[in-house]
Amino acid sequence: MELKAQVKQKMTLSANMQQCLEILAMDNTELGEFITEQSMENPIIELTDTAMWTEYTPVMVHVEREQPEDEEEGVREIAASERVNSDLYFQLSEYHLASDVRQAAEYIIESLDGRGYFTDGIAESAGVLKMDTGTVAKALEVVKQLEPKGVGAADLRECLLLQLAAEYPQEKMAKEILERHLDDFSKGRYEKICRKMGKSQAQVLEAGEVIRSLNPKPLGGGKLSVRTRYLSADLALVMYGDSYDIVLNQTYLPEIQISRPYVDMLDSDVDEQTKQYIRERYEKARWLQDCVRKRQRTLLKIAEFIFKNETDFLVVGPPGIRPLTLKEAADELKLSSSTVSRAVRGKYIQTRWGIYPLRYFFGGGIRTEEGAVSAAQIRAVIGRMIEKEDKRHPLSDSKLEMLLKDRGMSVSRRTIAAYRERLGIPSSAVRKAEYLYRVNEFS
């Protein structure tokens, strides 16, 4: 009996921790909807309207199209739904990789199926890329380190093992079930697994609960899905001369309160079954409160870290960005990199220069021997190079790649093309045709 109670307690704790991680990853709109759903399922929860921004008017942006997240002229419209691959590219920018490994990693990201699996194989991909298999294998290992864990796996077993190693490294039994008994587990043959492993049913069920908490489709089977919605910033950077405040947006989040009449029933003469029901709902309500508070504290801590290190941004805005890394934030705040990644994903901050994703301040830059160079700075360099080019022989993306490399900036042609397009600059072939047209027209 005691063993069953311990198993149940550990399984509940695991489920609760998973819920906290899910809440951390939610944006304001998702969290508001989730809290409302929980209140409908749990009579202990009462919702009240929460406070607005403190003496501050939030801005909502109406979104109907895709838009890059890191526009230095101020982001007024932000895409509510993005291509899932963009988040993987963002994380990839955290790694200092050789150009061929980065190219292979980008190819792998583009080759992921709807679940997030990479089924093309290393040898086949190496043939397409005209690279050796070792380079592609190294790139695949990098992709497997990205969030959400499980991307880049060849099949379900590897997908779940990658997640298990990251989230529950101590769960040896769950690992053995995945490695040796996945078919039996997927068909519910628990007694057979118990006989093969020589373990009790309680132990197998406990390991099974861990496995069921993993995601067999880390990318959710989703591709780009653009929806019209209103998106509010989660935080605001409020400037007061030489000082600033970071304010949480509580406007659209109902406040969670505990229903007093239900709690009072625990001291009344109601039957034990009713009391047990109330206790369970009460614990769930308190846990939800704690998870939401922890999310808010974590967001504030990360925002404080960002602007403590982005002093130039406070003065001049986006041109002063110094790219930070998730690891820097994690080390200083004593969090894991995956926690920081979850926290910043889908969160926005309102500033005097516009609304920006928190991810804007992480990655998106290039590491050089002299330090980090932001994406905005790289685009500025590309713009100046093209502005000064010989119009009769405009610079191709390949040539720009070489020139940037000479300056210590290792940027792939794919990225250069994306930056050039974001600047509104056509390809070298189009620029040359336009120049010749102008010359012929006025000659």
C-alpha positions, 0 to 999 in steps of 0.5 A: 500500500505504501509503495502504491502511494509513493508511486502515485505521489511521484507520478503526480509530481511528474505531471505537475512539473510538466504542467509548470513547464507548459505554462512557462512556454505559454504566451499571455493569450494561451495562458489566459485561455488555459486558466479559464479552462481550468476554472471550468473544470475545478470548482475551487478556482474563482477568477477575478479581473486582474490589474492593468499595466501600472499607469501604462497603456499596453499596445495590441497588434493586429496580425494577419501575415508572416513577418520577421521577428527582428526588424530593427526599425520597430516591430509593429506587426508580429506574426502570431504563427511562424514556421516551426523551423524558424525557432530551430534556426534561432537556436542553431545560431547559438552554436559556433559551427564550421560553415559546412556543418552549419549548411548540413544542419540547415539542410536537416532542419528543412528536411524534418517531417511534420513530426520533427523526424529526420528520415532521409538518412545520413548517407543519402543527405551527404550525397545530396549535399556532396559532403562526407558522411562525418560532416552530416553526422556531426550536423545531425547531432547538433540538431538533436540538441535543439528544442523541443527535444526529439527533433532530428530523431530517425524514429519514435524510439529515438525521439522518446529516448532523446527526450528521456535523456534530457528530461529524466536522465535518472529514469533507467527503467523507462529507458530500458522499456523504450530500448527493448520493450517499446512494442509491448508497451505501445500495445499495453502488454505490461504483465509481459514487460514485468516478466521480461524485466523481473520488475513489479507492476507498480514499477513498470507503471511508474516508468510508463507514466514517465514515458507517456509524459513524453511527446512522440511528435515534437513538432506537433505535426504542424506546419505554417498556420497563419491565423488572425489574432490579437497579440499583446506584449507580455512585458513593457520596458518603461523609460524614465529619463536615464532609468527604466522599469520592467512591467508585467502585463497582467491585463488579459490574465484573470487572477486565480483565487481559491473559493472560500466556501469550498475550503470551509467544507473541509472543517464541516461534517460532509462525508470523507469522499467529498472532503477528498474531492475538495482536497484534490481540487484545492491542491490543483488550484494551488499548484496552478497559482504557483506555476503562474507566479513562477512563470511571471517571476521567471519572465521578469528575471530574464527581462532584467538580465537582458536589459542589464546587458543591453545598455546600448539598446536602452539609449539608441535602440536596435542598432545597439544590440549586443547578442546574448546567449541562452547559456549566459542567461541560464548561468547567471539566473541559475536556470537551465538553458532549456528553461530560458528557451521555453520562457522566451519562446512566444513572449514579447516586450513593448519598448519605445522602439516597438514591440520585440520578441524576447528571442530578438535579444538572444542569438541571431548574431555571429560570434567573431574573435572580437565578440558577438555581432548582431544580425542588425549589424550584419545586415548593415554591413551587407547594405553598405557593401552593396551600396558601394559595389561596382554596379556593372558587376554587382556582388553575388551572395557568394561574393558577399559570403567571402567578403564577410568571412574576411571580416571574421563573420562566418555567414552562410549564403542562405542567411545572406540572401535572407538578410538581403531580402529583408533589406529589400535588396534584389539579387545581383542578377536583378540589380545588374539588369536594373542598372543596364536598363537605366544606362540604356534608357538614358544613353 
